[in-house]
Amino acid sequence: MTGSRPLVSVICPTYNRSEAIVRTLDSVRNQSVTDWELLVMSDGSTDDTEDWVRAAAHQDRRIRLVRTARHGHPSGPRNEGLALARGAYIAYIDHDDVWRENHLAVVLSLFEEGGELVATGFECRNRNDEVTSVSDAFGLCWHPELQVLGPVFEPSRVAHRAGLAERVGGWRAGYGLEDWDLWLRLADAGSVFTTAQDRTTELFDDPGTRRFATPLRHRLPVASFDDPRHAQAVLRELQDGRHEAAFRAAAAADTRAWFARLRTTAEFSTPRGWDTDLDAKLDAAITKAAADAPSPWPDLVLVPEKGRFVVAQRLWCSTAEHAARVVELTHRTQRAQFALVEEIVRETTGSPAVPAGSGAR
């Protein structure tokens, strides 16, 4: 490796990936942009992963193996990688993902257009190399409120200007969703995502990955009852498929109203090249998203709480503080859906539900 400063520092945390990591390393080596360094941060690997990385580094001096103490979580290795990175820009790649050869070129073009925190499109593939999902332009729209409610943009799709992550405390360890946590803290600090529709990343989609093992520890209260029989009856009714069409229509109405408001703010952004005929594009995308979404209330549970019985939706976020924000924003932006819940409660129990409140657990 030369002493000159590379344009991009790529950080790849790994643990016991063995020969399979070569495909990820090769995807970086095959980039059309060549001015990069790749820091492979081995989290105390105990297999032959490091031997494969050393072999790649011997062939390509831009690759550097760094062994860390065992963290058991990718945040620690990523932070150590940030401390060693010399590039003007930081890009991430997970050890089971790959980049297409234009990834860094697209990323750098977004920086050249003024971006400081950028993301690209994706294609998900399973163990059989079958495509399981792909990104669309609607999913690349961004606003701080969208960042609160959704775990958008996996690390392999994201890059930022050097120093940006450290200014908000870097990567945090936890039981999952550390990328969502960092992007949210960056948004709170005023950073805005700039995105491109180009599907430059191939993400590994498998139930064995950490993302699928994230425990759902927090809840969104939907309705609260004094009588457990009423709570059980409403839970069954909300899970009944005969209400699905009404909930999808309510979700589409809520989303249209929400996006109409978001569009009036300076923070709202759309992926590059998607700003013409935006009203029609958003309307079509919202209609499709409502039709394609999973069944409403997919993770409803009934929990006793302070002498009451709460029907609640389990939340996929990592901290109680974040969960409280999700609850507040959800109740504020999904009014048609909660009005439908109230209607179902009245029809089922003969009386209104006790307000569930805005707290989260």
Secondary structure, DSSP 8 states (H G I E B T S, - for coil): --SS--SEEEEEEESS-GGGHHHHHHHHHT-S---EEEEEEESS--SSHHHHHHHHHHH-TTEEEEE----SSTHHHHHHHHHH--SSEEEE--TT-EE-TTHHHHHHHHHHTT-SEEEEEEEEE-TT--EEEE--SGGG-B-HHHHHH-----GGGEEEETTHHHHTT----SSS-HHHHHHHHHHHTT--EEEEEEEEEEEE--TTSGGGG----EEEEEEEESSHHHHHHHHHHHT-GGGHHHHHHHHHHHHHHHHHHHTTSTT-B--TT--TTHHHHHHHHHHHHHHHS--SSTTEEEEEETTEEEEEEEE--S-HHHHHHHHHHHHHH-HHHHHHHHHHHHHHHSS--B---S---
